[in-house]
Amino acid sequence: MPRAVWSGTVAFGLVSVPVRMYAAVQESDLRFHWVHLTDSGRIGYEKVCKLDGKPVADDEIAKAYELPDGELVTLSDEDFDAAAAETTRTIQISDFVPLEQIDPIYFERTFYLGPDEGGEPVYGLLARAMEESGLVALATYVMRERKNLGCLRVRDGVLTLAKMYFHDEIRPADDVATPARKVGERELDMALELVRSFAGDFDPERYRDTYREKLLDVIEAKRRGERPRRFVEPEEEAPPDLLEALRASVEEAKRRGAPARPRRERPSGRRGRTQSRSGGR
């Protein structure tokens, strides 16, 4: 059983569900140490003032916020305490909404919520009600002295809480949106055919972190004293224009045996919609 990272209650109306929070994701990034090449000693770092170049003791270091004009405002622990959210152990549900109305860009990280001791009946009731309604819950909660926004949903009968970004944290796409251009009918038809040739249902097990796997192979080869071989992708000649690129891509998909696959019908009713999408990165 994983260690709970938080415990409290889920509250909707006058109903409270005692829960424990568990990490739902275990990232697979490899972690490395900086070492001295001559003796493999680990590298440490000193905190140095950039003005005089001298090391600084921990009790002489403070956090400061830089204003737009460059002025620095130094903050103490008491200043941060004054801004901290009121301590509470409640995930307070405010709204139930359709999941498809939430842009995935708002989702940050997902946690499992398991029932705390004695809370199994009301936990099961909330999960069943959410499954039957086809809705997810928007809620606020306090964790590490900060108020957070979250999305509660049901996954395989278990409540999950996806930490969300607040609206003002999402950057507008105005600065990166591409200018509108006229799309040719032939190019569009070919692009749609290419999309259909790859269409299917989402199967997460098809996707693997091949970089991590190759890096582990390199590490094992180095441990054995071998020199790892570097794979170089062969360069392919670029098609002369967009239409030719699309046509070549469709032909390549056909050669690889990837004909258009009919999409399986999703389960009818509300329960299927609730479990069809993931709420986290």
N, C-alpha and C positions, 0 to 999 in steps of 0.2 A: 504494500500500500504506500503510495507516495506521501511525502510530508505536506501537510496543509500549509499554505502561505498566508492564509487569512481566514478568519471565522466571524460570523455575524448572522444577520437575518435578511431574508428577502421580504419586503413588505409591500402589499397591494391592498388598498382599502384598510380594513381593520384586521386583515389576516397577515400573520408573520410565519415565515418558513425558516427555521434554523438551518444554516448551511456552513459548509467548509469549502474553501477555494483551493483548487489544485492547478498547477501548471498543465496546460493542454498541449504544449509544444516543447520539444526538446531539440534545440538547434544542433546541427552536426558540424559546425565550423571547427576546424582544427586550430588549436592554440599553440603558439610558439613563444620561446624565450629569446631575448637578445643576449648573445654570449660573446666573449672575447675569443677571437679565432685562435690565438696562440695557446691558450690554456683552458678554453671552454668555461671560464668563469662567467657567471651571470652579470649582466650590466645593471648597475643601479643608477639612480638619477638624483641630482641635488636640485633643490629649489633655490634659484638664483635670481636676484633682482637685476632686471635688464638695464637699470640706470647706473649702478655702481659695480655690477658684475660680482657681487659678493653673495655667499650663501645666506639664506634667511631662515630663522628659527620658526617653527610652527606657530608659536604664540604671537608672532609678529605678522602673521598672514591673515588677511580678511578678504571677503568677497566684495566686489564693487560693480555697480551697473553703469555702463557708459551711455550717456544721453546723446541725442542726435548731434549736439554741438561739440561732442568730445569730452565734456565734463564727466568725471567719475564720482559717483555717489557711493560711499562705503556703507555697508550694512553689517549689523551685528546679529548675533543669535537671537536677541530679543526682538529685533526688527522682523526677522523671519517668523518668529512665534506670533507676532501681532497680525501677520497676514495668513497664518495657517488656518485651514478650514476647521470648523467645530468638530471635535472628535465624536464619531458615531460609528456604530458597527452595523449599520442598516443599508441595504441596497434598496432604495426607495423607488418603486415603479411609479412612473407618472403617466405613461401612455402605452397603449397596445396598437401597433401599426402593421401593415403588410410589409414583409421583408423586402419585396421587390421595389419598394419606394425608397429604400436606403441605398445610396451610391456606395459601392464597396470601398471607395477612396477614404471613407470615414473610419473604416475598421483598422485597428492597430495590432492588438494581440488578444488571443482567446484563452480563457481559463475554464476548467470544469468546476461546477458547483455540485458537491455531493451533500446528501442530507446529514445533518448533525444528529447526535444521539437523541432519539425520541421524536425526531421530526419527519420520519419516513412517510406517515400517512398524508400530511398536508403537503409535503414535497411532491408525492405522487399525484395528488389532486391538482396542483398547479401545473405540473408537466402535462398531465392528461388534458386539462382545460386549454392549454396553449396549443397542443397538438390538434385538438378538435376545432379550435377557432381558426387555425391557420395563421395566427398572428404572432409577432414577436414583441417583446416589451422593451421600452426605453426607460432607463433608470439612472439615478445618480448615486454615487457612493464615495466615501472618503478612504483613501489609502495612502500611506506615507505623507500624511498631513495635507494632501491635496484633494480637491474635489474632482471627481472623474465622471465622465459620461460613459454609459455602457448599454449594450444590447443583449438582452436575455432571449435565448431561443432553446429549442429542444433538439438534441442530436442523439439518435439511438436510445431514446428514453431518458437521457441525462440532460440536465439543465447546463447550459454554457453561458458564460458572460464574456462578450467581446468588448474590450476596452476601445472606446471610440475617440477620435479627434473632435474637438469642438469646431463649430462652423468657421470661426475666425482664424483657425489654424490651417484651413485648406486654402491654398493659393489659387487665385483665379487663373484660368487658362488663357486669358486674353493675350498675354505676352508671348505665348508659344503656339497659339492657333495658327494654322497655315491659311493663307489667303484662298478664298473660293476660286475654283477654276472649273471650266467646262469639261465634263467627262464625256468621252466619245462612247457611242453605243457599242461599238465592237469591243473596245477595251473593257467596258463594264460587263458585257456578256461573258467575255473570256475570264474576267476576274471572278464573276459569280460561279462559273464552272470550276475554277480552281478552288474556290472556297468549299463548294459542295464535295469536291473530291477528297477533302480532308475532314468533312463533317462527321460527327459521331457523338457519342455520349462521353462524359468526363470520367476517366479512369485514372485516379491519382497514382496508382501503382505503375503506370507506364512511364512516369517521369522520375529520373534518378539524378543525383548530384554526381555526374561523371567526373567533374574536376576533383572533388574530394577523393573519389576512388582512385584516380590516376595519381594524385599526390601521395596517397598512402602507399601505392606501388613504388613510387620514387623513393619514399622514405625507407621502405623495406630493402630496395636495391642498394641504397647508400649504406644501410646497416650491414649488408653482406659484403660491402667493399666493391660493389659493381658500379659501373657508370650507366646511369639511366639513359635510355634512348629517347630522343625527342621526335615526336611525330609531326611531320610537316604536311599540311593540307595541300593537295595539288591545286594549282591555280587554274580556274576555268575561264575560258574566253567569254566576255560579257556579250549578251545578245545586242544587236544593233539598235533596237528601239523597244519601247514598252510593250507593244502588241506582240512582238516576237518573243520577248521575255515571258509574257503570260502564256503564249502558245507552247513554248519550250517547257514551262513549269507544269502545264497540264499533261503534256506528253510524258514527262518524267514521272508524274504521279501515276499515270496509267501503267508505265513500265514496272513500277514498283508494286503493282497490284493493289492500288488504293482507289478502287472505284467508289463512287458516291454511295455512302452507307445510309440506309434509312434510319432515322432517329427512332429510338424506342419511345412508345407512348409513356408519358409520366403517369403515375398512379392518379386515378380520378379522385376527386374529393379534396378536402383541405389538408389532411394529414401529410400527403405527399409533398405539397408545396412547402410546408414548414421545414421538412428535412432535406430539401433539394439543394440548398445553397449553404456555403460555409461563411461564417462571420469573422474570419480572422485572416493575418499575414503570416 
